[in-house]
Amino acid sequence: FKRDFNKIFNMTPKQWLKERRLKEAYYLIKNKDKRPSDIYLDLGFENLSHFYFSFKQKFGVTTTKV
């Protein structure tokens, strides 16, 4: 499964899932005025600091700059 997935999406399933979660977070924060502390658990992140770190790493800005 992993090899086939990697061939199609050019990333591992774990990376794909994390990317989807972060894109959803960006959408919720920017368009729905949600706070990170309200959504990080629903999106599958275990703690808020990991969410903040991943968000900044992906988008290059903090959640308050969105």
MOPAC internal coordinates of N, CA, C and O (Angstrom, degrees):
PM7 1SCF
backbone

  N    0.0000 0     0.00 0     0.00 0    0    0    0
  C    1.4497 1     0.00 0     0.00 0    1    0    0
  C    1.5285 1   111.60 1     0.00 0    2    1    0
  O    1.2310 1   120.92 1   133.22 1    3    2    1
  N    1.3387 1   115.84 1   -46.78 1    3    2    1
  C    1.4639 1   119.67 1  -177.71 1    5    3    2
  C    1.5236 1   112.23 1   -61.34 1    6    5    3
  O    1.2310 1   120.53 1   138.30 1    7    6    5
  N    1.3268 1   116.59 1   -41.70 1    7    6    5
  C    1.4646 1   119.45 1  -179.87 1    9    7    6
  C    1.5228 1   111.26 1   -64.93 1   10    9    7
  O    1.2310 1   120.45 1   135.30 1   11   10    9
  N    1.3130 1   116.75 1   -44.70 1   11   10    9
  C    1.4637 1   120.29 1   179.27 1   13   11   10
  C    1.5279 1   110.78 1   -64.42 1   14   13   11
  O    1.2310 1   120.75 1   137.35 1   15   14   13
  N    1.3219 1   116.17 1   -42.65 1   15   14   13
  C    1.4624 1   121.30 1   178.81 1   17   15   14
  C    1.5214 1   110.36 1   -60.75 1   18   17   15
  O    1.2310 1   120.86 1   135.37 1   19   18   17
  N    1.3230 1   115.96 1   -44.63 1   19   18   17
  C    1.4638 1   121.57 1  -179.52 1   21   19   18
  C    1.5295 1   111.30 1   -63.27 1   22   21   19
  O    1.2310 1   120.34 1   142.57 1   23   22   21
  N    1.3196 1   116.96 1   -37.43 1   23   22   21
  C    1.4701 1   120.15 1   178.56 1   25   23   22
  C    1.5250 1   111.12 1   -65.60 1   26   25   23
  O    1.2310 1   120.54 1   141.54 1   27   26   25
  N    1.3181 1   116.57 1   -38.46 1   27   26   25
  C    1.4617 1   120.88 1  -176.56 1   29   27   26
  C    1.5261 1   111.85 1   -77.40 1   30   29   27
  O    1.2310 1   120.48 1   131.93 1   31   30   29
  N    1.3343 1   116.68 1   -48.07 1   31   30   29
  C    1.4602 1   120.73 1  -172.47 1   33   31   30
  C    1.5273 1   114.11 1  -102.96 1   34   33   31
  O    1.2310 1   120.45 1   173.29 1   35   34   33
  N    1.3191 1   116.75 1    -6.71 1   35   34   33
  C    1.4559 1   122.46 1   179.32 1   37   35   34
  C    1.5384 1   112.51 1    59.96 1   38   37   35
  O    1.2310 1   120.86 1  -147.72 1   39   38   37
  N    1.3311 1   115.96 1    32.28 1   39   38   37
  C    1.4663 1   122.72 1   174.60 1   41   39   38
  C    1.5253 1   108.08 1  -162.70 1   42   41   39
  O    1.2310 1   121.25 1   -16.61 1   43   42   41
  N    1.3130 1   115.22 1   163.39 1   43   42   41
  C    1.4614 1   119.39 1  -179.69 1   45   43   42
  C    1.5288 1   109.69 1   -75.79 1   46   45   43
  O    1.2310 1   120.11 1   -19.57 1   47   46   45
  N    1.3245 1   117.40 1   160.43 1   47   46   45
  C    1.4659 1   119.51 1   176.73 1   49   47   46
  C    1.5340 1   112.39 1   -58.02 1   50   49   47
  O    1.2310 1   120.05 1   143.49 1   51   50   49
  N    1.2974 1   117.50 1   -36.51 1   51   50   49
  C    1.4643 1   121.52 1   179.23 1   53   51   50
  C    1.5348 1   110.81 1   -64.40 1   54   53   51
  O    1.2310 1   120.58 1   135.54 1   55   54   53
  N    1.3206 1   116.50 1   -44.46 1   55   54   53
  C    1.4654 1   120.57 1   178.12 1   57   55   54
  C    1.5189 1   110.90 1   -64.70 1   58   57   55
  O    1.2310 1   120.31 1   139.33 1   59   58   57
  N    1.3221 1   117.01 1   -40.67 1   59   58   57
  C    1.4557 1   121.96 1   179.77 1   61   59   58
  C    1.5224 1   110.86 1   -61.96 1   62   61   59
  O    1.2310 1   120.97 1   134.05 1   63   62   61
  N    1.3312 1   115.74 1   -45.95 1   63   62   61
  C    1.4544 1   120.86 1  -179.45 1   65   63   62
  C    1.5293 1   111.27 1   -63.87 1   66   65   63
  O    1.2310 1   120.37 1   136.89 1   67   66   65
  N    1.3181 1   116.90 1   -43.11 1   67   66   65
  C    1.4643 1   120.77 1   178.70 1   69   67   66
  C    1.5216 1   110.49 1   -62.60 1   70   69   67
  O    1.2310 1   120.24 1   139.25 1   71   70   69
  N    1.3206 1   117.15 1   -40.75 1   71   70   69
  C    1.4599 1   121.31 1   178.85 1   73   71   70
  C    1.5250 1   111.01 1   -63.41 1   74   73   71
  O    1.2310 1   120.35 1   136.83 1   75   74   73
  N    1.3164 1   116.94 1   -43.17 1   75   74   73
  C    1.4730 1   121.19 1   178.13 1   77   75   74
  C    1.5253 1   110.84 1   -61.81 1   78   77   75
  O    1.2310 1   120.81 1   136.79 1   79   78   77
  N    1.3230 1   116.06 1   -43.21 1   79   78   77
  C    1.4640 1   120.37 1   179.43 1   81   79   78
  C    1.5268 1   111.44 1   -62.53 1   82   81   79
  O    1.2310 1   120.50 1   138.12 1   83   82   81
  N    1.3150 1   116.64 1   -41.88 1   83   82   81
  C    1.4600 1   120.19 1  -179.45 1   85   83   82
  C    1.5294 1   111.82 1   -69.45 1   86   85   83
  O    1.2310 1   119.96 1   142.97 1   87   86   85
  N    1.3212 1   117.68 1   -37.03 1   87   86   85
  C    1.4617 1   120.38 1   176.76 1   89   87   86
  C    1.5253 1   110.58 1   -65.04 1   90   89   87
  O    1.2310 1   120.55 1   140.37 1   91   90   89
  N    1.3165 1   116.56 1   -39.63 1   91   90   89
  C    1.4586 1   120.26 1   176.60 1   93   91   90
  C    1.5209 1   110.77 1   -64.82 1   94   93   91
  O    1.2310 1   120.25 1   139.54 1   95   94   93
  N    1.3180 1   117.12 1   -40.46 1   95   94   93
  C    1.4663 1   121.41 1   177.55 1   97   95   94
  C    1.5177 1   110.35 1   -61.73 1   98   97   95
  O    1.2310 1   120.17 1   135.19 1   99   98   97
  N    1.3155 1   117.29 1   -44.81 1   99   98   97
  C    1.4709 1   121.29 1   178.77 1  101   99   98
  C    1.5245 1   110.31 1   -58.56 1  102  101   99
  O    1.2310 1   120.76 1   134.33 1  103  102  101
  N    1.3149 1   116.16 1   -45.67 1  103  102  101
  C    1.4569 1   120.92 1   179.00 1  105  103  102
  C    1.5301 1   111.20 1   -60.80 1  106  105  103
  O    1.2310 1   120.40 1   132.12 1  107  106  105
  N    1.3252 1   116.84 1   -47.88 1  107  106  105
  C    1.4665 1   120.58 1  -177.98 1  109  107  106
  C    1.5224 1   112.24 1   -63.90 1  110  109  107
  O    1.2310 1   120.45 1   140.45 1  111  110  109
  N    1.3121 1   116.75 1   -39.55 1  111  110  109
  C    1.4645 1   120.55 1  -179.21 1  113  111  110
  C    1.5262 1   110.78 1   -70.94 1  114  113  111
  O    1.2310 1   120.56 1   135.21 1  115  114  113
  N    1.3111 1   116.53 1   -44.79 1  115  114  113
  C    1.4692 1   120.22 1  -175.72 1  117  115  114
  C    1.5224 1   112.86 1   -76.08 1  118  117  115
  O    1.2310 1   120.09 1   133.90 1  119  118  117
  N    1.3204 1   117.44 1   -46.10 1  119  118  117
  C    1.4634 1   120.80 1  -171.48 1  121  119  118
  C    1.5216 1   114.97 1   -97.37 1  122  121  119
  O    1.2310 1   120.09 1   153.25 1  123  122  121
  N    1.3158 1   117.43 1   -26.75 1  123  122  121
  C    1.4596 1   120.36 1  -176.41 1  125  123  122
  C    1.5261 1   112.86 1  -109.72 1  126  125  123
  O    1.2310 1   120.62 1  -176.01 1  127  126  125
  N    1.3202 1   116.41 1     3.99 1  127  126  125
  C    1.4689 1   122.45 1   178.86 1  129  127  126
  C    1.5304 1   113.19 1    53.57 1  130  129  127
  O    1.2310 1   120.79 1  -141.29 1  131  130  129
  N    1.3170 1   116.10 1    38.71 1  131  130  129
  C    1.4686 1   121.02 1   176.70 1  133  131  130
  C    1.5155 1   109.65 1   -84.61 1  134  133  131
  O    1.2310 1   120.68 1   -29.69 1  135  134  133
  N    1.3058 1   116.31 1   150.31 1  135  134  133
  C    1.4618 1   121.33 1   176.03 1  137  135  134
  C    1.5217 1   109.02 1   -91.99 1  138  137  135
  O    1.2310 1   119.79 1   -36.63 1  139  138  137
  N    1.3255 1   118.01 1   143.37 1  139  138  137
  C    1.4661 1   121.15 1   179.06 1  141  139  138
  C    1.5261 1   112.60 1   -55.13 1  142  141  139
  O    1.2310 1   120.28 1   142.39 1  143  142  141
  N    1.3115 1   117.08 1   -37.61 1  143  142  141
  C    1.4639 1   119.96 1  -178.76 1  145  143  142
  C    1.5302 1   111.89 1   -66.65 1  146  145  143
  O    1.2310 1   120.04 1   160.96 1  147  146  145
  N    1.3242 1   117.52 1   -19.04 1  147  146  145
  C    1.4642 1   121.20 1   178.62 1  149  147  146
  C    1.5240 1   113.24 1   -88.94 1  150  149  147
  O    1.2310 1   120.07 1   159.55 1  151  150  149
  N    1.3205 1   117.46 1   -20.45 1  151  150  149
  C    1.4705 1   119.22 1  -171.76 1  153  151  150
  C    1.5223 1   115.33 1  -115.40 1  154  153  151
  O    1.2310 1   119.63 1   162.93 1  155  154  153
  N    1.3225 1   118.30 1   -17.07 1  155  154  153
  C    1.4690 1   118.31 1  -171.12 1  157  155  154
  C    1.5285 1   112.68 1   -60.98 1  158  157  155
  O    1.2310 1   119.61 1   141.89 1  159  158  157
  N    1.3245 1   118.34 1   -38.11 1  159  158  157
  C    1.4666 1   120.16 1   179.16 1  161  159  158
  C    1.5253 1   111.62 1   -69.51 1  162  161  159
  O    1.2310 1   120.45 1   139.83 1  163  162  161
  N    1.3176 1   116.74 1   -40.17 1  163  162  161
  C    1.4674 1   120.84 1   179.09 1  165  163  162
  C    1.5272 1   111.94 1   -62.94 1  166  165  163
  O    1.2310 1   120.80 1   151.35 1  167  166  165
  N    1.3228 1   116.08 1   -28.65 1  167  166  165
  C    1.4630 1   120.46 1  -179.05 1  169  167  166
  C    1.5290 1   112.95 1   -87.71 1  170  169  167
  O    1.2310 1   120.11 1   175.63 1  171  170  169
  N    1.3216 1   117.39 1    -4.37 1  171  170  169
  C    1.4571 1   120.52 1   174.49 1  173  171  170
  C    1.5102 1   115.82 1    99.38 1  174  173  171
  O    1.2310 1   119.86 1  -168.87 1  175  174  173
  N    1.3276 1   117.87 1    11.13 1  175  174  173
  C    1.4606 1   120.22 1   176.44 1  177  175  174
  C    1.5232 1   108.76 1   -88.70 1  178  177  175
  O    1.2310 1   121.02 1   -40.36 1  179  178  177
  N    1.3245 1   115.65 1   139.64 1  179  178  177
  C    1.4579 1   119.86 1  -174.87 1  181  179  178
  C    1.5199 1   113.51 1   -76.70 1  182  181  179
  O    1.2310 1   120.50 1   145.55 1  183  182  181
  N    1.3185 1   116.65 1   -34.45 1  183  182  181
  C    1.4614 1   118.78 1   178.01 1  185  183  182
  C    1.5169 1   110.24 1  -144.87 1  186  185  183
  O    1.2310 1   121.55 1   -18.95 1  187  186  185
  N    1.3064 1   114.64 1   161.05 1  187  186  185
  C    1.4606 1   121.09 1  -173.64 1  189  187  186
  C    1.5241 1   112.31 1   -67.66 1  190  189  187
  O    1.2310 1   120.16 1   143.12 1  191  190  189
  N    1.3261 1   117.29 1   -36.88 1  191  190  189
  C    1.4650 1   119.04 1  -178.88 1  193  191  190
  C    1.5251 1   111.23 1   -66.26 1  194  193  191
  O    1.2310 1   119.96 1   142.85 1  195  194  193
  N    1.3188 1   117.69 1   -37.15 1  195  194  193
  C    1.4683 1   120.93 1   176.57 1  197  195  194
  C    1.5244 1   109.96 1   -65.38 1  198  197  195
  O    1.2310 1   120.43 1   140.55 1  199  198  197
  N    1.3146 1   116.78 1   -39.45 1  199  198  197
  C    1.4576 1   120.72 1   177.14 1  201  199  198
  C    1.5228 1   110.99 1   -61.73 1  202  201  199
  O    1.2310 1   120.24 1   131.16 1  203  202  201
  N    1.3339 1   117.15 1   -48.84 1  203  202  201
  C    1.4703 1   121.16 1   179.43 1  205  203  202
  C    1.5282 1   111.39 1   -58.83 1  206  205  203
  O    1.2310 1   120.80 1   135.16 1  207  206  205
  N    1.3327 1   116.08 1   -44.84 1  207  206  205
  C    1.4634 1   120.94 1  -179.52 1  209  207  206
  C    1.5317 1   110.41 1   -61.87 1  210  209  207
  O    1.2310 1   120.08 1   132.24 1  211  210  209
  N    1.3202 1   117.44 1   -47.76 1  211  210  209
  C    1.4633 1   121.71 1  -178.70 1  213  211  210
  C    1.5226 1   111.49 1   -64.55 1  214  213  211
  O    1.2310 1   120.38 1   140.07 1  215  214  213
  N    1.3218 1   116.88 1   -39.93 1  215  214  213
  C    1.4552 1   121.66 1   179.88 1  217  215  214
  C    1.5200 1   111.03 1   -62.70 1  218  217  215
  O    1.2310 1   120.90 1   132.02 1  219  218  217
  N    1.3271 1   115.88 1   -47.98 1  219  218  217
  C    1.4649 1   119.68 1  -179.96 1  221  219  218
  C    1.5240 1   111.12 1   -65.25 1  222  221  219
  O    1.2310 1   120.25 1   141.58 1  223  222  221
  N    1.3201 1   117.13 1   -38.42 1  223  222  221
  C    1.4624 1   121.28 1   179.18 1  225  223  222
  C    1.5360 1   110.59 1   -64.32 1  226  225  223
  O    1.2310 1   119.70 1   140.89 1  227  226  225
  N    1.3105 1   118.18 1   -39.11 1  227  226  225
  C    1.4622 1   122.18 1  -178.18 1  229  227  226
  C    1.5226 1   112.37 1   -75.83 1  230  229  227
  O    1.2310 1   119.81 1   133.04 1  231  230  229
  N    1.3287 1   117.96 1   -46.96 1  231  230  229
  C    1.4593 1   121.58 1  -172.29 1  233  231  230
  C    1.5111 1   114.64 1  -103.03 1  234  233  231
  O    1.2310 1   119.76 1   167.38 1  235  234  233
  N    1.3193 1   118.07 1   -12.62 1  235  234  233
  C    1.4560 1   120.97 1   177.53 1  237  235  234
  C    1.5151 1   114.60 1    79.82 1  238  237  235
  O    1.2310 1   120.23 1  -177.20 1  239  238  237
  N    1.3175 1   117.17 1     2.80 1  239  238  237
  C    1.4676 1   121.73 1   177.51 1  241  239  238
  C    1.5274 1   108.86 1  -136.42 1  242  241  239
  O    1.2310 1   121.07 1   -20.92 1  243  242  241
  N    1.3167 1   115.56 1   159.08 1  243  242  241
  C    1.4581 1   119.12 1   176.40 1  245  243  242
  C    1.5337 1   109.44 1   -78.59 1  246  245  243
  O    1.2310 1   120.77 1   -10.85 1  247  246  245
  N    1.3108 1   116.14 1   169.15 1  247  246  245
  C    1.4588 1   120.29 1  -178.27 1  249  247  246
  C    1.5291 1   111.58 1   -66.55 1  250  249  247
  O    1.2310 1   119.49 1   155.60 1  251  250  249
  N    1.3009 1   118.59 1   -24.40 1  251  250  249
  C    1.4551 1   120.22 1   179.63 1  253  251  250
  C    1.5276 1   112.39 1   -76.94 1  254  253  251
  O    1.2310 1   119.50 1   161.91 1  255  254  253
  N    1.3147 1   118.56 1   -18.09 1  255  254  253
  C    1.4656 1   122.62 1  -178.93 1  257  255  254
  C    1.5335 1   112.68 1   -89.44 1  258  257  255
  O    1.2310 1   120.23 1   176.64 1  259  258  257
  N    1.3081 1   117.16 1    -3.36 1  259  258  257
  C    1.4767 1   121.46 1  -176.95 1  261  259  258
  C    1.4660 1   111.01 1   -75.72 1  262  261  259
  O    1.2310 1   120.10 1   180.00 1  263  262  261

